[in-house]
Amino acid sequence: MSKDVIIRFEHVTKQYDGLVVLDDVSFEIERGKFYTLLGPSGCGKTTILRLIAGFIEPTKGTIYFNGKNINHVPANKRQVNTVFQDYALFPHLNVFENVAFGLRVKKMKYADIQEKVAEALRFVNLEGYEHREIREMSGGQRQRVAIARAIVNEPEVLLLDEPLSALDLKLRTEMQYELRELQRRLGITFIFVTHDQEEALAMSDQIFVLHKGKIQQSGTPKDIYDEPVNRFVADFIGESNILPGTMIADFLVEFAGKRFECVDQGFYPNEPVEVVIRPEDLEITTRDQGKLQVRVDSQLFRGVHYELCCYDQHGNEWLVHSTKKAEVGEEIGLYFEPEAIHVMRVSEAQEVSDGEGSDET
């Protein structure tokens, strides 16, 4: 194991009453990075977090922390702390006592507790709030208190279980920046759970996309967005136009009744494929200048762009994001570069279904 690897899952499976919620999962987490576990409800992301925290044990497989097997190490003996979705603060204690709680349990000297609490509150920009009651604080401030309580114990890994979900959109965006900056300043490993794709793309060094208890793809936000490995990832991460096609030869693909140059290779001649083109990679042109000709069926203004729903002559639906406006019923052309085309094997595209799964476990 590399010295940079702090957590490793080796063929880990978790079952509840015979129901598999995590299925033979293996991955590595490096120290000092921001990781996100992303997926719909029931995909297994919270189960991974609970396994790392020590709240549950794996049914099969091994979990390593700094190279040591921690399958049976209790939660209070692990160098991790968790920030929960509801923050789990003590309403009858003020900010200072909430943050100091874990240090008091360790029977630390009061002078040391004061110093550590003050340092933690500085990190989360809550200096001067020591005596504030929890009920008097906003949602964003409460989240910072929860983070301060977690980092005051100097964990090697901080686990965050959808801590932004209860915030309004503006505050949620602000807290994304704050969390990312906090992780950089602390230099510790963050593992963040969310079902929000934009949140994951904005904050992460690495993303694990989960579905039905398996990791479908892992990589940087750019890798995940630009090169989805199957239909589920392409559909779940942002919006996509996905069409059936045929890989005629290296760098040449056919879909929507035409052949187009692309940048993909390594397929069999005339192999059936799935083609992905992102809505923002489609440029509106005149009908004659477009690589494809479509009719505008509907149009919505989204603030920074127009969202058009169009159909080509073969009945394929095309979603287009553009700063240009079109008229409903108008025939327009769509232009795209070869780099905008992403080709997937049909076996990859059909590897998983698009179902959302059951409630999170």
PyMOL commands that set and color helices and strands:
alter all, ss='L'
color gray80, all
select helices_A, chain A and resi 45-53+75-77+95-105+110-123+134-136+139-151+169-186+197-203+221-226+231-236+279-281+338-340+346-349
alter helices_A, ss='H'
color red, helices_A
select strands_A, chain A and resi 5-16+19-30+34-38+60-65+68-69+80-83+157-161+189-194+206-211+214-219+241-249+252-255+258-261+271-277+283-285+292-301+306-312+317-322+331-335+342-345
alter strands_A, ss='S'
color yellow, strands_A
deselect
rebuild
show_as cartoon
